[in-house]
């Protein structure tokens, strides 16, 4: 092997604890969704689904580690950082609340809900594999600020916000662990004997939580000795077994599944493409087609073994690289997840480690991905990047409102929407702006960047693409169809026409076009 290829470096420990605990949190959330929302029996959750998820994530991380080895050999570098693999966070909630829960309500059968989720991901895998061949072209014509801007929106709204609120709900643990993380990963402080900051934070959080429990304050960290002892009952070896019959049984609900499988397949494709772009901005240039087709193929393997969750080119490559991660951290994370899933350890972790102790790691990734969108792009593109964030804020706000209404058992109708509007909550507007947020953010940011660069033809092209995507429901619509939100589609078409007029009229050559600098100057 080339001497420049190091499979393990000291920094891989930091990245392992970072990515490993990140994926662990998502697995715990996934377990809670399956157990308490869908109501799947433990033998199905711990005996079939989680082992399949574990194998899928193991294969994903091992393959991306191999891609890192190939890149290091090809370029003769020792600082190559492998792509991370993990479950798509938005996808976890989508498949549970958009697919499995409605089927559960329709049939009353948790197994049918699981089968519908399997069929949904099965279709998604083929969309990813097919889309991987057009993704390089999309990356070539799309400004980096648009790709990273919409990814920053995902990271801030759906990666960082929940952990941030958890940190302040249990601030004695959350803020303490956040400080431990920040002084090391941003401040460069090394802990004694090179102990990874992630481990220091987790152990500190456990000490505070279990100490509070011993002192009769279990509300600080939520730890319980009785619950911990009960969780050991889940110990045991579970190997994934084929679930092809369940996958094809899920096609009983094909009409319902197709409504969301196509747009969210495109969502996963764009998210993966953004994460590959994020890695390139950090210095590691991977094949978009190889990374995304591997994501799709590995998702198919997981689904055929029982996983209703898709594999993803995971967010956070720049963060793991900044910690010192290279190639070994990705492979080690795969092994770590495999052990958790196959030996029933997840239930123990759920009752041993307070989630708030891990939350600062997720917040750190959200901070870093958000910052990267501005740090690796021209400063003048910043307004357009902010524009790309806005749809994700709308999607996040609507998700919270829907969750609150659902928890209260309130049905959304026209009267409720009108009442919310009178109170200043534009629920309908949040739905229109936030639907298909990752595509909407990309299109809006690209339009903005090309306008800033006075490339009105290119801006017109993206506005035209926005019109088409909106007409068919991929943007600004709750489902795929024809003329889903025709008014918004027409608006994009008018914008496209206006930008073509700008390009053809010669206005693009005006030397004193209004910019942020000239706009800030006082009038004479």
Secondary structure, 3 states (H helix, E strand, C coil): CCCCCCCCCCHHHHHHHHHHHHHHHHHHHHHHHHHHHHCCCHHHHHHHHHHHHHHHHHHHHHHHHHHHHHHHHHHCCCCCCCCCEEECHHHHHHHHHHHHHHHHHHHCCHHHHHHHHHHHHHHHHHHHHHHHHHHHHHHHHCCHHHHHHHHHHHHHHHHHHHHHHHHHHCHHHHHHHHHHHHHHHCCCCCCHHHCCHHHHHHHHHHHHHHHHHHCCCCCCCCCCHHHHHHHHHHCCCCCCCCCHHHHHHHHHHHHHHHHHHHHHHHHHHHHHHHHHHHHHHCCCCCCHHHHHHHHHHHHHHHHHCCCCCCEEECCCHHHHHHCCCCCHHHHHHHHHHHHHHHCCCHHHHHHHCCHHHHHHHHHHHHHHHHHHHHHCCCHHHHHHHHHHHHHHHHHHHHHHHHHHHHHCCCCCCHHHHHHHHHCCCCHHHHHHHHCCHHHHHHHHHHHHHHHHCCCHHHHHHHHHHHHHHHHCCCCCCCCCCCCCCHHHHHHHHHHHHHHHHHHHHCHHHCCCCCCHHHHHCCCC
